[in-house]
Amino acid sequence: MSPLITPDALRAELDGPAPPLLVDARAAHEFSRGLIEGAVHFDVWGMSLIDTSEAPLRAFMWMVGHLCALRGIAPERPVVVYEQNSGVRAARVFWFLEYFGHPNVRLLDGGLDRWTRDGGSLTREAVAPTASTWHGNPMPGRVATWTDVRELLHDASVAIVDTRSRDEYLGKTVRALRGGAIPGAVNIEWTQNLAPDGRYKTAEELKDLYAPAGVTPDKTVVTYCQGGYRAAHTYLALRILGYPHVQNYTGSWKEWGDRADLPIEYPGATV
């Protein structure tokens, strides 16, 4: 099943006997201006983790799981997450739910921009969600910790994808104690996943973007950015391609760059 859904397909499911739960991942002020009828609000912006050691990661994910339950998310009901376009907020929620083992989560490709452009209506009437008791069944293979990444360095069966801007990757823009990149990482900025209209590019276009850089389905792929959001976007891009082993290093550069004991490289440096 594709991790994306079109507006037409979503309208058909919403009119069917078992409509999906809609999750609006935008900021609260945007949600208040108009939403797809029945959507619950779940803004995860700012929810980042800068220590992916076992105990902090477990506590962080427990809190996120609790918030998912408060929104009524449960495995027996499909979930469709959206924002204004196919952006990092919705992708982050998508990744969280896949990490928790939800069996049927999709992203509205093109978001509200495409929904309204295709004739979809909005409402300002929000509904209170009915909480569930689901805390998920965490899938460790969908997340990478700093120790995981350190152990995978220089492994030919692993591709590390830096989804940040070129200047961040080269160490010209520094947003942690140190600038630079994780050794061996290839830089494919997350914005390259998107078509001009805010949808994800086609699978063929995404394949042409990643395969020449050595990011192929036979490898374990680890994505990272600054705090796990842009990395989640590329995680979803690779899920569109059907890659079986993709992990989001959710601590990303804020954790790695702040730790003086972890190796870095400056890809743009000349000797």
C-alpha positions, 0 to 999 in steps of 0.5 A, a space after each residue: 500500500 502506498 504511504 500517500 493518498 490523493 484528495 479524490 481517494 480520500 474523499 471516497 474513503 471519508 464517504 465510505 463505511 470505515 472513514 479514516 481518522 484525519 490528523 491535521 499537523 499544522 500550527 494551531 492558528 492555521 488549524 483554527 482558520 479551516 480544517 477538513 471536517 472531522 480532523 483532529 489537531 496534532 502539532 508536533 513542531 518543537 518536539 525534538 530529542 537531543 539525547 537518544 540514549 536508551 532512557 531518554 529515548 524511551 521516555 520521549 517516545 512514551 510521551 509522544 505515544 500518550 499524545 497520540 492516544 489523546 488524539 484517538 489514534 488506534 491501530 484498528 482505524 486508518 490514519 491520514 495525516 496532512 498539513 498545508 502541503 507534503 511538508 515536514 510536520 505531516 511527515 514527522 507524524 507519519 514517522 512517529 506512527 510508523 515507529 509505533 507500529 500503526 498498520 495503516 497510516 498515509 499522508 495526504 499528498 499535496 496537503 490542503 493546498 491540493 485538497 482545496 485546489 481539487 474542490 475539497 471543502 474546509 470547515 472551522 468547526 473542530 470536533 473533540 477527539 475520543 481518546 484511545 488507550 493505544 501506546 503502540 508497539 515500537 519498531 526499533 528498526 525505524 529509529 536510529 540512536 547516536 550509538 547506532 549511527 556510530 557503529 554504522 559508520 564506514 559500513 558499505 551496506 549503509 547509506 547515511 543521508 544528510 537532508 539539511 541545506 548545503 550550507 549546513 552540510 558543509 559546515 558554513 551554517 552552524 546550528 550546534 556546538 560544531 558544524 559539519 556532517 556525519 562522516 560518509 553522509 551524502 547530502 540530498 536536501 529534503 526539498 528535492 523530494 517535492 514537486 513545484 506544487 507541493 506534492 512528493 515527486 513521482 517514485 521514478 523521479 525519487 529513484 533518479 534522485 537517490 540511486 545515483 548517490 548510492 542510496 539504494 534499497 539493498 542498504 540500510 538507510 539512515 536519514 538525519 537533519 537538525 532535529 528529525 523533521 526533515 529527516 522524517 520527510 526523506 524517510 517517507 520519500 524512501 518509503 514511497 520507493 519501498 525501501 525496506 530498511 530506513 531509519 530516522 536518526 531523530 537526535 540528528 545534528 543537534 545531538 551529534 554536533 553537540 557531542 565532542 566525542 563523536 566524529 565529524 567531517 567538513 565535506 567542503 574542506 580543501 587540503 
